[in-house]
């Protein structure tokens, strides 16, 4: 069921979102060749807890959609490198020059969640890779701009798809944006493409995590044996950006910002 949040509830989500934004900024400052993804995860968890929040991802049970197995997610971040689209598990593996690294962070304050992601470039990459990252971020902002009262969920997906098609990128389909509130993943799903249905009509108080995922190749993905990490089937690089937003009378408000 889709729930509309009150202004007070949205303010709680904004508090969580601010912490998430701080985590992403903190990670960006530490992300360099040789740094391990496990170190970044520990840094993020420390900041989240010191800020009075709880890591949303740690201990998350994904069921069949976000992971194939029953194991709880072990990290406070998802760290996805190169052909890893989402849900990469932090470990003692170092980041290398020329990689792209997707960082997804979530935090809860008073039971209300914030969720955001960015893809970072480590050092120098090919222009085509720079373009992929830039276009995925552009698609996020286009999707957010479509989240106004009177529009529908389908308008968000259409705006995102148009960016992908214009650049010739693959759109990851099994994983989508989602509603968010007292649960990390709530109704409705927010596809990053046209589905043939307009979907839910947007009203003030609806809160969404919008998160385009583009690839340099095809759209097909698979879950690795760790039951969490999602990779492109063709090995192509992938980028992922996400914000938590609230639909308001005056348009979309980004909650995951400092």
Buried (B, 14 or more C-beta within 10 A) or exposed (E): EBBBBEEEBBBBBBBBBBBBBBBBEBBEEEBEEEBBBBBBBBBBBEBBBEBEBBBBBBEBEBEEEBBBBEEEBBBBBBBBBBBBBBBBBBEEEEBEEEBBBBBBBBBBBEEBBBBBBBBBBBEEBEEEBEBBBBBBBBBBBBBBBBBBBEBBBBBBBBBBBBBBEEBEBBBBBEBBBBBBBBBBBBEBBBBBBBBEEBBBEBEBBBBBBBBBBBBBBBBBBEBBEBBBBBBBEBEBBBBBBBBBBBBBEEBBBBBBBE
